């Protein structure tokens, strides 16, 4: 049976199907709006695929943030969830937000949308492979939701080897990894085969996607090997992670974090490229020191691939190993500082403000990323990490970098995409943006204090002598996170629904938005 979308004489769309056996052609008349959506879902055009990536990312972000609100509420009212359900939600939240919210939006949406334009191409080199990488994600997300594993989002053994339904989670991650590998290879081949552009002519965003693709191709096979050995330990009687039979559970931690730490830069490097491009568009000139930004991104990608064991300072590493990973982690502050100061200098050189909301988002990104990076430098000290490890200080640190900085950067990227396509917003959204920034910064500021109070993460209730203080702080975090989630969804909806051609707006309207 073959299907096709056809237009009838009166201009409406129909879904036709041809029977192979009899050659009979039949038509099912559907509304034009329905057929338009079906056409987009069947499309291999890079813009349509990018929009579908955005839909997957937004849906996953709403799902994951809803789970985070529930387990934040559990810490305030300890009888709300069972321990197994709490652990399952923590596991699902981490995996969904990383693999199905952050990556499809930061990489899938923006890279598919912008790379053909930046490389002067009509589409990516392999459009059908691009569509295949997209449609693997919904199936992968479905498998992950079916598993509801409670082993933690890092899937550490022995918890993962005894967790029920862990097989669905592993298969889900394999599908998501295949999707990312297909996309990465497609982006690499598209940019490297472009004859009209030299290396120097590549935009900063293209450089960021180039580095991200290399990082994914390098690190994803290592994760695939690590999680596959979980299944072989559980079903094939191997003992890779079973210490009682001569295995080593720390082997999995090395394999996972060899992928996990570059994954941080996989998510944030596209935001670096979008942020730099938005500054160029707002200031109407190239960023001073653009070559230094490229070298800084190269340095961050390179050094970020060899510092994975700073996540394992409390696992019994010897003093020489801890010293190396402490020093290597601190060195990342050098190229990161170059980027931050270059951005600050470029913003200060701007002679006009094209949009108040854009300026607020750019400033908020710099604040969140600088504070999150500074707290990361504190954690890079092995001695300090022994006190802070697995507390809410760590949660606040990586959420400032991987959540807030990413969200602000994505909103900046939406502004950039709108301006790039000669679109703008028909309604002022500065007030929503201000409230969202305040509520989001409040959530993770409180978490820093919780971490200083040695509040451990992954506990579904606290029963010590200071539990009333911790519960009060958790309630503040839950309220702030609910407000943040509500404002974020409202702000996103207003941005996505408020696109109008820029020619219809005056400069005053543009400034108010």
C-alpha positions as CSV (number, residue, x, y, z in Angstrom):
1,X,0.0,0.0,0.0
2,X,1.4,3.4,-1.0
3,X,0.3,6.7,0.3
4,X,0.6,10.2,-1.2
5,X,-0.8,13.7,-0.5
6,X,-2.5,15.2,-3.5
7,X,-4.4,18.4,-4.3
8,X,-7.8,18.2,-5.8
9,X,-9.3,20.5,-8.5
10,X,-10.9,22.8,-5.9
11,X,-7.6,23.4,-4.1
12,X,-8.3,21.1,-1.1
13,X,-5.9,18.3,0.0
14,X,-6.6,14.6,0.0
15,X,-4.7,11.5,1.2
16,X,-4.6,9.0,-1.7
17,X,-3.6,5.3,-1.4
18,X,-2.9,2.9,-4.2
19,X,-3.4,-0.8,-3.8
20,X,-0.5,-2.8,-5.3
21,X,-2.7,-5.8,-6.1
22,X,-5.6,-4.1,-8.0
23,X,-4.1,-0.7,-8.9
24,X,-7.2,1.0,-7.4
25,X,-6.7,4.7,-6.4
26,X,-8.9,5.9,-3.5
27,X,-9.1,9.4,-1.9
28,X,-9.8,10.3,1.6
29,X,-10.7,14.0,1.8
30,X,-9.3,15.7,4.9
31,X,-9.3,19.4,6.1
32,X,-6.6,21.6,4.6
33,X,-5.1,22.3,8.1
34,X,-4.8,18.6,8.9
35,X,-3.1,17.9,5.6
36,X,-0.7,20.8,6.2
37,X,0.4,19.2,9.4
38,X,0.7,15.8,7.8
39,X,2.8,17.3,5.0
40,X,5.1,18.8,7.6
41,X,5.5,15.5,9.4
42,X,6.3,13.7,6.1
43,X,8.7,16.5,5.0
44,X,12.5,16.2,4.8
45,X,13.0,19.9,4.4
46,X,15.5,21.2,7.0
47,X,13.0,23.9,8.3
48,X,10.2,21.5,8.8
49,X,12.5,19.0,10.5
50,X,13.8,21.8,12.7
51,X,10.3,22.8,13.8
52,X,9.5,19.2,14.7
53,X,12.7,19.0,16.7
54,X,11.5,22.1,18.6
55,X,8.2,20.5,19.3
56,X,9.9,17.4,20.7
57,X,12.2,19.6,22.8
58,X,9.4,21.8,24.2
59,X,7.2,18.7,25.0
60,X,10.0,17.0,26.8
61,X,11.0,20.2,28.6
62,X,7.4,20.6,29.9
63,X,7.3,16.9,30.9
64,X,10.7,16.9,32.7
65,X,10.1,20.2,34.5
66,X,6.7,18.9,35.7
67,X,8.5,15.9,37.2
68,X,11.1,18.2,38.9
69,X,8.3,20.2,40.5
70,X,6.7,17.0,41.8
71,X,9.8,15.8,43.5
72,X,10.6,19.3,44.8
73,X,7.2,19.2,46.3
74,X,7.9,15.8,47.8
75,X,10.9,17.3,49.7
76,X,8.5,19.9,51.2
77,X,5.7,17.4,52.0
78,X,7.4,14.1,52.5
79,X,4.2,12.0,52.2
80,X,3.4,13.0,48.7
81,X,5.4,10.3,46.8
82,X,6.8,6.9,47.6
83,X,10.6,6.4,47.6
84,X,10.5,4.3,44.4
85,X,8.3,6.8,42.6
86,X,10.6,9.6,43.7
87,X,13.7,7.8,42.4
88,X,11.9,7.0,39.2
89,X,11.0,10.7,38.6
90,X,14.5,11.8,39.4
91,X,15.8,9.3,36.9
92,X,13.3,10.3,34.2
93,X,13.8,14.0,34.8
94,X,17.6,13.8,34.2
95,X,17.4,11.6,31.1
96,X,14.5,13.5,29.6
97,X,16.0,16.9,30.1
98,X,19.4,16.0,28.7
99,X,18.6,13.7,25.8
100,X,15.1,14.9,24.8
101,X,14.8,18.5,25.8
102,X,18.3,20.1,25.7
103,X,19.8,18.3,22.7
104,X,16.9,18.4,20.3
105,X,16.4,22.1,21.0
106,X,20.0,23.4,21.2
107,X,21.3,21.1,18.4
108,X,18.4,19.7,16.5
109,X,16.4,22.8,16.1
110,X,19.0,25.5,15.7
111,X,21.5,23.5,13.7
112,X,18.9,22.2,11.2
113,X,17.5,25.7,10.8
114,X,20.7,27.7,10.5
115,X,23.5,25.6,9.1
116,X,22.1,25.5,5.5
117,X,21.7,29.3,5.6
118,X,25.2,29.9,7.1
119,X,26.8,27.5,4.5
120,X,24.8,28.9,1.5
121,X,23.1,25.6,0.9
122,X,19.5,24.7,0.1
123,X,19.4,21.9,2.7
124,X,21.6,19.5,4.6
125,X,23.5,17.0,2.5
126,X,21.4,14.0,3.6
127,X,17.8,15.2,4.2
128,X,16.3,11.7,4.6
129,X,18.9,10.7,7.2
130,X,18.1,14.0,8.9
131,X,14.4,13.1,9.1
132,X,15.4,9.6,10.3
133,X,17.4,11.0,13.2
134,X,14.3,13.1,14.2
135,X,11.8,10.2,14.2
136,X,14.0,8.0,16.3
137,X,13.5,10.4,19.2
138,X,9.8,9.9,19.9
139,X,10.2,6.2,19.9
140,X,13.2,6.5,22.2
141,X,11.2,8.8,24.6
142,X,8.3,6.3,24.6
143,X,10.7,3.5,25.7
144,X,12.2,5.6,28.4
145,X,8.7,6.5,29.8
146,X,7.7,2.9,29.7
147,X,10.7,1.9,31.8
148,X,10.3,4.3,34.8
149,X,13.6,2.9,36.1
150,X,14.7,4.1,39.5
151,X,18.5,3.7,39.2
152,X,19.3,7.4,39.0
153,X,19.9,9.3,35.7
154,X,23.5,8.1,35.7
155,X,22.5,4.5,35.9
156,X,25.2,3.5,38.3
157,X,25.6,-0.2,39.0
158,X,24.7,-2.1,41.1
159,X,21.5,-0.1,41.3
160,X,21.0,-0.3,37.5
161,X,21.8,-4.1,37.3
162,X,19.0,-4.9,39.8
163,X,16.5,-2.3,38.7
164,X,13.4,-3.6,36.9
165,X,12.7,-2.4,33.4
166,X,16.2,-1.0,33.0
167,X,16.3,-2.7,29.6
168,X,13.8,-0.2,28.2
169,X,16.0,2.7,29.5
170,X,19.2,1.2,27.9
171,X,17.4,0.6,24.5
172,X,16.0,4.2,24.7
173,X,19.5,5.6,25.2
174,X,20.8,3.5,22.3
175,X,18.1,4.9,20.0
176,X,18.8,8.5,21.2
177,X,22.5,7.9,20.7
178,X,22.0,6.6,17.1
179,X,19.8,9.7,16.4
180,X,22.6,12.0,17.7
181,X,25.3,10.2,15.7
182,X,23.3,10.4,12.5
183,X,22.7,14.1,13.0
184,X,26.3,14.7,13.9
185,X,27.7,12.9,10.9
186,X,25.2,14.8,8.7
187,X,26.3,18.2,10.1
188,X,29.9,17.3,9.7
189,X,29.6,16.1,6.1
190,X,27.5,19.1,5.2
191,X,30.0,21.7,6.6
192,X,33.1,19.9,5.5
193,X,31.9,19.4,1.9
194,X,31.0,23.1,1.4
195,X,33.3,24.3,-1.3
196,X,32.2,27.9,-1.2
197,X,33.4,28.6,2.4
198,X,36.9,28.5,3.9
199,X,37.6,27.6,7.5
200,X,37.9,31.3,8.2
201,X,34.5,32.0,6.6
202,X,32.6,29.6,8.9
203,X,30.4,31.4,11.4
204,X,30.8,31.0,15.1
205,X,27.6,29.0,15.2
206,X,28.9,26.6,12.6
207,X,32.2,26.3,14.5
208,X,30.2,25.3,17.6
209,X,28.2,22.7,15.8
210,X,31.4,21.3,14.2
211,X,32.9,20.9,17.7
212,X,29.7,19.4,19.1
213,X,29.6,16.8,16.3
214,X,33.1,15.7,16.9
215,X,32.5,15.4,20.7
216,X,29.4,13.3,20.1
217,X,31.1,11.0,17.6
218,X,33.9,10.6,20.1
219,X,31.9,10.1,23.3
220,X,28.6,8.4,22.4
221,X,30.2,5.0,21.5
222,X,31.8,4.9,25.0
223,X,28.4,5.4,26.6
224,X,26.9,2.7,24.4
225,X,29.5,0.2,25.5
226,X,29.0,1.1,29.2
227,X,25.3,0.7,29.2
228,X,25.4,-2.4,27.1
229,X,27.6,-4.1,29.7
230,X,24.8,-3.3,32.3
231,X,22.6,-5.6,30.2
232,X,25.2,-8.3,29.8
233,X,25.8,-8.3,33.6
234,X,22.1,-8.7,34.2
235,X,21.2,-11.3,31.5
236,X,24.4,-12.9,30.2
237,X,26.2,-13.6,33.6
238,X,29.1,-11.4,32.9
239,X,30.8,-9.6,35.8
240,X,32.1,-6.3,34.4
241,X,30.6,-4.3,37.3
242,X,30.2,-7.0,40.0
243,X,32.9,-6.6,42.6
244,X,32.2,-9.9,44.2
245,X,33.1,-11.7,41.0
246,X,36.2,-9.6,40.2
247,X,34.5,-6.8,38.4
248,X,34.8,-3.1,39.1
249,X,31.7,-0.7,39.5
250,X,34.1,2.3,39.1
251,X,34.7,1.1,35.5
252,X,31.2,2.2,34.7
253,X,31.7,5.6,36.3
254,X,34.8,6.2,34.1
255,X,32.9,5.1,31.0
256,X,29.8,7.2,31.8
257,X,31.6,10.4,32.7
258,X,33.9,10.1,29.7
259,X,30.7,10.8,27.9
260,X,28.9,12.8,30.6
261,X,31.3,15.7,31.0
262,X,31.8,16.3,27.2
263,X,27.9,16.2,27.1
264,X,27.9,19.4,29.2
265,X,29.8,21.1,26.4
266,X,27.7,19.4,23.7
267,X,24.7,21.2,25.2
268,X,26.3,24.5,25.9
269,X,28.6,25.1,22.9
270,X,25.7,25.7,20.4
271,X,24.4,28.3,22.9
272,X,27.9,29.9,22.8
273,X,27.6,30.1,19.0
274,X,24.0,31.5,19.1
275,X,25.0,34.1,21.8
276,X,27.9,35.3,19.7
277,X,25.8,35.5,16.6
278,X,23.1,37.5,18.4
279,X,25.7,40.0,19.5
280,X,26.9,40.3,16.0
281,X,23.4,40.9,14.7
282,X,22.5,43.4,17.4
283,X,25.7,45.4,17.1
284,X,25.8,45.2,13.3
285,X,29.5,44.4,13.2
286,X,31.8,41.4,13.8
287,X,32.8,40.6,17.3
288,X,36.3,42.0,18.2
289,X,38.6,39.0,18.7
290,X,36.4,36.5,16.8
291,X,39.4,34.3,16.2
292,X,40.0,34.2,20.0
293,X,36.4,32.9,20.5
294,X,37.0,30.1,18.0
295,X,40.3,29.1,19.7
296,X,38.5,29.3,23.1
297,X,35.8,27.0,21.9
298,X,38.4,24.6,20.6
299,X,40.2,24.7,23.9
300,X,37.0,24.1,25.9
301,X,36.1,21.1,23.7
302,X,39.6,19.6,24.0
303,X,40.1,20.2,27.7
304,X,36.6,19.2,28.6
305,X,37.2,15.7,27.1
306,X,40.0,14.9,29.6
307,X,38.6,16.1,32.9
308,X,35.8,13.5,33.5
309,X,37.1,12.1,36.8
310,X,36.5,15.3,38.7
311,X,33.0,13.7,39.2
312,X,34.7,10.9,41.1
313,X,36.9,12.6,43.6
314,X,35.3,10.7,46.5
315,X,35.6,7.3,44.8
316,X,39.1,6.5,46.1
317,X,41.3,8.0,43.4
318,X,45.0,8.3,44.4
319,X,46.5,11.7,45.1
320,X,48.3,12.1,41.8
321,X,45.1,11.4,39.8
322,X,43.1,13.9,41.9
323,X,45.9,16.5,41.4
324,X,45.8,16.1,37.7
325,X,42.1,16.3,37.3
326,X,41.9,19.3,39.7
327,X,44.5,21.2,37.7
328,X,43.0,20.3,34.3
329,X,39.5,21.3,35.4
330,X,40.8,24.7,36.6
331,X,42.5,25.3,33.3
332,X,39.0,25.4,31.6
333,X,38.5,28.7,33.4
334,X,41.0,30.4,31.0
335,X,39.2,29.9,27.6
336,X,35.9,30.3,29.4
337,X,37.0,33.7,30.8
338,X,38.2,34.7,27.3
339,X,34.8,34.1,26.0
340,X,33.0,35.9,28.8
341,X,35.2,39.0,28.6
342,X,35.0,39.1,24.8
343,X,31.2,39.0,25.0
344,X,31.2,41.7,27.7
345,X,33.4,43.9,25.6
346,X,31.2,43.4,22.6
347,X,28.1,44.3,24.5
348,X,29.7,47.4,25.9
349,X,30.7,48.5,22.4
350,X,27.1,48.4,21.2
351,X,25.8,51.8,20.3
352,X,22.1,51.0,20.4
353,X,19.7,48.6,22.1
354,X,17.6,46.8,19.6
355,X,15.4,45.1,22.2
356,X,15.2,45.4,25.9
357,X,14.1,41.8,26.3
358,X,17.1,40.6,24.3
359,X,19.5,42.7,26.4
360,X,18.0,41.3,29.6
361,X,18.3,37.7,28.3
362,X,21.9,38.4,27.2
363,X,22.8,39.8,30.6
364,X,21.0,37.0,32.5
365,X,22.9,34.4,30.4
366,X,26.3,36.0,31.3
367,X,25.3,36.2,35.0
368,X,24.0,32.6,35.2
369,X,26.9,31.2,33.2
370,X,29.5,33.1,35.2
371,X,28.1,32.2,38.6
372,X,27.7,28.5,37.5
373,X,31.2,28.4,36.2
374,X,32.6,30.0,39.3
375,X,30.9,27.4,41.5
376,X,32.3,24.8,39.2
377,X,35.9,26.1,39.8
378,X,35.2,25.8,43.5
379,X,34.1,22.2,43.1
380,X,37.2,21.4,41.0
381,X,39.3,21.5,44.2
382,X,39.4,17.8,45.3
383,X,39.6,18.8,49.0
384,X,36.5,21.1,48.8
385,X,34.6,18.5,46.7
386,X,34.9,16.0,49.6
387,X,32.5,18.2,51.6
388,X,30.3,19.4,48.7
389,X,30.1,16.2,46.8
390,X,26.5,15.0,46.3
391,X,25.0,18.0,48.0
392,X,22.6,20.5,46.6
393,X,25.5,22.8,45.9
394,X,26.4,20.4,43.0
395,X,22.8,20.5,41.8
396,X,22.8,24.3,41.8
397,X,26.1,24.4,40.0
398,X,25.2,22.2,37.0
399,X,21.7,23.5,36.8
400,X,23.0,27.1,36.4
401,X,25.2,25.9,33.5
402,X,23.0,23.2,31.9
403,X,19.6,24.6,32.7
404,X,19.5,28.3,33.2
405,X,22.3,29.3,30.9
406,X,20.8,26.9,28.3
407,X,17.3,28.4,28.6
408,X,18.5,32.0,28.4
409,X,20.7,31.0,25.5
410,X,17.8,29.3,23.7
411,X,15.6,32.4,24.1
412,X,18.5,34.6,22.8
413,X,18.7,32.1,19.9
414,X,15.0,32.5,19.2
415,X,15.5,36.3,19.0
416,X,18.4,35.7,16.6
417,X,16.4,33.3,14.4
418,X,13.5,35.8,14.3
419,X,15.7,38.6,13.2
420,X,17.5,36.4,10.8
421,X,14.1,35.5,9.1
422,X,12.9,39.2,9.3
423,X,10.4,38.4,12.0
424,X,9.7,40.1,15.4
425,X,7.1,40.1,18.1
426,X,3.8,41.9,18.1
427,X,3.4,42.2,21.9
428,X,5.7,43.4,24.7
429,X,7.1,40.5,26.7
430,X,9.6,42.3,28.9
431,X,7.6,41.9,32.0
432,X,7.2,38.2,31.6
433,X,11.0,37.9,30.9
434,X,11.8,39.9,34.1
435,X,9.6,37.7,36.3
436,X,11.0,34.5,34.8
437,X,14.6,35.6,35.3
438,X,13.9,36.5,39.0
439,X,12.1,33.3,39.8
440,X,14.7,31.1,38.0
441,X,17.7,32.7,39.7
442,X,15.8,32.3,43.1
443,X,15.5,28.6,42.7
444,X,19.2,27.9,42.4
445,X,20.4,30.6,44.8
446,X,18.5,28.8,47.5
447,X,20.0,25.5,46.4
448,X,23.5,26.9,46.9
449,X,22.6,27.7,50.5
450,X,21.2,24.2,50.9
451,X,24.4,22.8,49.6
452,X,26.4,24.9,52.1
453,X,24.2,23.3,54.8
454,X,25.3,19.9,53.6
455,X,21.8,18.9,52.4
456,X,22.4,15.7,50.4
457,X,20.8,15.1,47.0
458,X,18.7,12.1,46.0
459,X,17.1,11.8,49.5
460,X,13.3,11.7,49.2
461,X,12.9,13.0,52.8
462,X,15.0,14.5,55.6
463,X,14.6,13.4,59.2
464,X,17.5,14.9,61.0
465,X,17.4,17.7,63.7
466,X,17.5,20.5,61.1
467,X,14.8,19.0,58.9
468,X,12.4,21.9,59.6
469,X,14.9,24.3,58.1
470,X,15.6,22.1,55.1
471,X,11.8,21.6,54.5
472,X,11.2,25.3,54.6
473,X,14.0,25.9,52.1
474,X,12.6,23.0,49.9
475,X,9.2,24.7,50.0
476,X,10.7,28.0,48.8
477,X,12.5,26.1,46.0
478,X,9.2,24.3,45.1
479,X,7.3,27.6,44.9
480,X,10.0,29.3,42.9
481,X,10.3,26.4,40.5
482,X,6.5,26.3,40.0
483,X,6.6,30.1,39.2
484,X,9.6,29.6,37.0
485,X,7.9,26.7,35.1
486,X,4.7,28.7,34.7
487,X,6.4,31.9,33.5
488,X,8.8,29.9,31.2
489,X,5.9,28.2,29.4
490,X,4.0,31.5,29.1
491,X,7.1,33.3,27.9
492,X,7.8,30.5,25.3
493,X,4.2,30.5,24.1
494,X,4.2,34.3,23.7
495,X,7.5,34.2,21.8
496,X,6.4,31.4,19.4
497,X,2.9,32.7,18.8
498,X,3.9,36.4,18.5
499,X,6.0,36.2,15.3
500,X,5.0,38.8,12.8
501,X,7.0,40.3,9.9
502,X,9.4,43.0,11.1
503,X,8.2,45.4,8.5
504,X,4.8,45.7,10.3
505,X,6.5,47.0,13.5
506,X,8.0,50.4,14.3
507,X,11.3,50.7,16.1
508,X,9.4,51.7,19.2
509,X,7.4,48.4,19.1
510,X,10.6,46.5,18.6
511,X,12.2,48.1,21.5
512,X,9.3,47.4,23.8
513,X,9.5,43.7,22.9
